[in-house]
């Protein structure tokens, strides 16, 4: 099944930016990794934010943060609407989660990452900071094989049939929250397995794209809308399907969404609705998890990082293991 993506020439991001955004997530990961296990989520997140903003402002780009640390000016840095870059070069949309899994980092638990995405200007969904229903599967299936409005059990059976197996061979990744009790029960009622994660649903969705290595066939549940857009960019790069719906259950949330261009509060968003044009995605491990190795501070002073970087127009996925010997760039003092 082809995943070739047609993008107009004017919407192609410069190839060099693929490596540049790796530097951004590397800096954020290293800064927050120094606070692993210290129990201070805010300090770890602030360290990642400071480092990411500093590096973004060195890039030859112009454009706003459309997915960031907050919607209003009280966000200390990287708030939604903030302009970053050198104000030269291509116009872009930027989505960031400087430290996904702040609790994981604070407790030195597996799976925290520093992540960001970049796309041609005006092509990323401007999502308010609300919850979002999410359903994701990997590549290789016909469109519509699963449905956000179907029950969890029905979606498991549909996917199992498309996979040529039985529900017992399906594993669904779910964020471990009380609100997901019915989803978990529904999945298990089919004989399928549930894998629970405590945090980190960007990485969780990405796991669906490589079921042979991760053992995850489907992601299901509700989580942050900003993380949903980041995950959609990643799946656009590596293949897969995703359906999402914003949870706008109050007048205040509906008003906020309307101001950001959301006209249909019940709309189901596919990947192409959340991420159009040429997209780049990068994530660097902070603590070691199933997706990436965490930052290593070696005795000889060298810092090791592992990053995955993807581009939608080519479908290229690169894993970059780096050894950093010039440490001044990290501003660690």
RAFENGI-V366238 format. One record per helix or strand of 3 or more residues. SS is the DSSP state (h for helix, s for strand). FROM is the first residue (numbers start at 1). TO is the last residue. If there is no record, write none. Layout:
<<SS	FROM	TO> <SS	FROM	TO>>
This chain:
<<h	9	11> <h	16	33> <h	41	56> <s	62	67> <s	91	100> <h	102	106> <s	113	120> <s	131	137> <h	152	163> <h	167	169> <s	171	175> <h	178	188> <s	193	197> <h	201	214> <s	218	224> <h	225	238> <s	241	246> <h	251	259> <h	271	274> <s	279	285> <s	303	311> <s	316	324> <h	327	330>>
